[in-house]
Amino acid sequence: MSPAETESPAGKWTNAPAPADLPGKGLAQHPMLYVGENYTKMFLVNDGKVTWTYQTGNREFPWEYDDVWMLSNGNILFTRMQYVAEITPDKKVVWRYDCNNSKDASHTEVHTCQPIGLDKVMFVVNGLPPRLMVVNIKTGAVEVNHELSSADGQPFNPKNIHGQFRRARYTAQGTYLLSYMIQNKVVELDKDFKEVWSYPIPSPWAAIRLKNGNTLITDEREGLTREVNPKGKIVWEFKTSDLPEAYRFSTAPQTCTRLANGNTIFCSRGNTTGAGPQLVEVTPDKKVVWVLQDWHDLGGATAVQILDDPGIPENPGESEH
C-alpha cells in the first residue's frame, strides 16, 4: 500500500459462493479496471486474477466510487464522491480536487470525471449551484467553471444534491452530455452551454454518445438500458427482465459499456450480500455470453473499463463504440 492509501474493510460478502457453470471465462474474460460504489477498493484484473488494487478507507460518508479511467500513460483517474483524483501506477497522487463535505446545505459531491487529453480533467460538482469544471492539472488553471441550470426549470432540491448528476461526458463533437438523475432527463449542451438535444427518461444514471451518433442511456429506476438515435427513436433496449432468472441482477445496472464488437456489458453494484452477478455481457441480439459473479475477489460494480478494447481513453469519443 502507498502512503496515500487507507485500508478498506473486508466486505460482508467475501464468503459468498460463486455459482457454477456461468457463461464466459469468469475473471479471465477481459482485462479490466473495476470499481463499485458499495466498496472502497478499486481493482485491476488481468489474466484471470486481481493484479493491483487501490484502497480508500472506510465506508463512512462520503465514500462512493462512481467513475474511473485508466489513461494511455497508465495513470488512473477516479471519483470518490468527496474528491476526484489522478494517481500513477505506483499510487502517487499527481492531482486531486476536494469537495466541501460538510453535512449542511452547502456540501458538494462529485460523481463523474473524464480525461481530456493527458493534461485536462472535466468533472461535475453537485451542489447549490452545481458546476461543470475543466481543470488543467499540469498548470492548475481552471479553464471552465460553469453553473449548470436545472433541466426542468424548477430550482434544484436543496435536500438532495446527491441525486443531481451522475455521468457527464465530453463528446467528440465538443458538447457536454449530462445525466440529470433526479430530474429524469439527459441533456446535451454545446460549448456555450446552450441545449442542443435532450431525452426524457426516468432516473438516467449514465448516458454515453456512441460513434454511430446514438446515445446509450442507463435508466436505474426501471432497470433498463436504451439506445436512442438523434431523433429520440429507440433503436435498441435491454431490460433486466430480459435476462434468464439465474443471471438477474440484485440491483439494476447503473452504467454499461459498449464494446467494439457490438456487445454491451452491464454493471451492477449489487446489494453487498453476494447475491446476483456484478457484470453481464450480451450480444446485440441479447444473447448472454459472460456473467461475472465473484464476490470473493471483487465488490460490486458501478463502472468498468475494458482494457482489451480499442481506443485511447483520453481522446473523447474513442472508447464509446
N, C-alpha and C positions, 0 to 999 in steps of 0.2 A: 504494500500500500504506500501511496505517496503522502507527504505531509499535508496535502490539501484534502485528503480523503478522511471520512469518518465512517467507521464500520457500520454497516446496515445490520439490523437484527435478522435472525433467521426467520423465514416465512412460516406461517402456520401450516402451509400446505406441503412442506418438504417431504413428508412421508406418504403423500398420496400416490397410489399405484398408477402406472400408465396402462391403458387398455392395450390388449394385444391386437395384432393384425390391422392396424390403421394404414390407410393408403399412404404411399410415398416412403421416404427413407428416414423419417424422423429428423433428428438434428443434422443429419448428413444431406438433406435435400438441397439446401442453399447455404453458402456463407452469408452471414448477416450481422448487422448491428441492431440491437433489440432493447427496447425499454417498455416499461409499463407503469401506469400511474399508481398502482397499488403496491409498488415495491421500490425502494431507493437504491437499487443496484442496476447498472446497465451491463449488458453482456455483448461480447464479440464472439461469434460462433464460426468455427471453420473446421472442416474435415470431421464433422460429426461430434465436436466437443467444444466446450467453452474454453477459449484461449486467452481471454482478457476480460477483466471487469473494472468498473469504477463505482465506488460506493460513496453515498452522500448522506449517510446518517439515519437518524430515527424517522418515525412517521408522524411526528407532531406537525401541527400547522406551521407553515405550509410545506408540502413535500412532493407534489406530483411531478413525475417526468411526463412530458407530453409530446415533445418534438426532438428529433435527433438526426444528425447528419455526419457522415464521415467524408471529409474533403479529399481531394486528389493528393494533398500533401500528407495525408494520414491523420491530420488533426480532427478532433470531434467537437462539433457544436451542438449544444443541447439547451433545453429549458428545464427548470426545476421549480416552476411556479413562483418562487420568490426571486429568482435570478435567471439570467441567460449567460452562458459561459462557453469559451472555447479552450480546449486542453490539447496538449500534444500526446503522441502515443505513450510517452513515458510519464504522462499525467501532470505535466507542468501546466498551470493555468496561465494562458497568454492574454486573455481578455475576459472581463466579467462586467455585467451591468446588474446592479441590485435594485429591487423594488422597495417601496415603502411598505413594510409588512405589519404595521400597527393594525390592531383588530377593530379600529374605529372606521368611520365612513371614509376616511382619507386613504385607506390602504390601497395598494395596487398589486397586480399579479401579471405574470407573463406566461403564456401557454404555447407560444408559437415563435419560430425563428426560421430564417433562411439565409444561407450564404449567397452573396452576390459577388462573384469573383472570390479571390482569396483575401481581400482586404476590407470587404464591407459585409455588414450583417443587417438584415431587415428583421424587425420584430414588432409585435403589437403589445402595448401595455394596457391591460384592463384597468379602468379607474374612472374617476369623475373629474375631468372627462377622460375617455380612452384616447390613446395616441398611437399612431403608426410612426415608427422611427427607423432611420437608416443611419448607422454609425460606421465611420471608417475606423477600424480597430488598429490600424497602423499609426494614424495621426491623432486619434481621439476626437476628430471632428464629427459633430452631429450634422449630417447632411440633409436629413429630413426629420422634422418633428411636427407632425400634423395631427390636429384634433379631429377625431372621427365623429361624424354625425350619426344619429340614430337612423335605423333602417325603416322605421315606421312613422317617423315624425313626432313620436312621443318621447319625453325625456327618459334617459336610462334610469332603471330602478336602482336607487342608491343602496338598497338592501341586497342586491345580487350582482355586484360587479364580477363575481366569479364566473357567471354564465354569459358574459358579454360576447367574447370572441374565443374561438379555438383556432383552427387552422387559418393562416393567411399566407398567400403565395404571390410572389412577384413573377409575372408571366414572361414568356419570351417576347411578347408584344409590348412589354413595358408598362403593363397595367397591374393593378393590385386586385387580387381575388380574395374576398373576405367572407368568412362564415360567421354570421350573426346568430349565434346558437339560440339564445332565448327569444330573439325577435323573429325566428323562423324564416330566414331569408339568406340567400347567397347573393352578394353584390360585387360587381366588378367596377372599379374606379380607374379612370385614366390618370396620367401623370399629374394632372391638375386637380385630382380628387373629385372629378365630375363623374356621376354614374353613367356607365355606358351599357350595362347589362345587369339583369337580376333574375332570380328564380326563387319563388316561394316554396318552402318545404319545411316540415316540422323538424326542429332541433338539428340543424345541419352542423355536425361536428367537424367535418372536413370537406373541402372541395379542391379538386386539382384540375387544371386545364391540360387536356391531353394533346398530343401532337396533331391529332386529326381535327382539332378545333372544338371538340365536345368537352363537356365538363362532367367529371365523375364526383358525385356527392354522396357522403355517408350520412344517413338520417338515423341518429341513435335512438330516437323515441320510437320509431316504427320498425326498427330492426331491418332496414333495407339500404341498399346501395344502388343509386340510379345514375345512368349516363344519359345526359340530355344534350341535344345539339344547340347551335346558337339561337335557333328559333324557339327553344324550350320544349321541343318534341322529345319524348322518351324513346331512346334507341336501344337501351339495354337496362335490365333491372334484375337485381338478385336480392331475395328476401331470406332471412334466417330460416324461415319455414320451408324454403326450397332445399335445405339440407336434409339428408336422411336423419332420422331421430338419433342414431348413435353418434352423429358428428355435430350436433347442435350446440351452440354456444350457451354458456350460463348467463352471460350478459351480451347485449347487442354490440356489434363492432363499432368502434369509434373512427377508425381510419382503414384505408385499404391502399394497396399498391398495384398498379397495372404494369405487368411485365412486358418486355419487348415481344414475347411470343404470343401476346394477347391474353394470357391468363391473368387472373386477379387474385391477390392474397388479401384476406380479411384478417384484422387484428382485434382480439377481444381481451379486455383487461381481466376477465373472469371475476369470480367472487371470493378469491383468496382461500378457497377450501379445496382446490384441486378438482373441482367439478367442471367438465366440459373442456374443449380444446382452446388453445390460445391462438393458433393460426390455422387457416383453411385456405387452400389454393384450388380454384376452379377454372375450367376452360371457358371460352366464350359460350359454348353450348351447355354450361353449368354442370359438367362432369367434375366430380371431386377427384383430384389427383394427389393431394397431400393434406394430411391432417397432423398437426403437431399438438400433442397433449403431453407435456413434460413439465410437471410441477415440481419435480425433484431438482432439476438443473436450472430452471428459469422461474421467474414470476409471471404475472400477467403481461399481455402485450397491448400496448397503446399505439406504438409506432415501430416500424421495422424498415430498415434499408437493406435491400437485397444486393449483395456486393458482387455477384457474378452477372449482373445485368448491365448492359452498355450505358454510357452517358457519363459526362463529367458533372458531378453533383452541384458545383458552384456556378455552373452555366445555366441560368434559368430556362426551364423547359426541356432540358436534355434528358432528364430522368423520368419524365411523365409520358409514358408510351401509350 
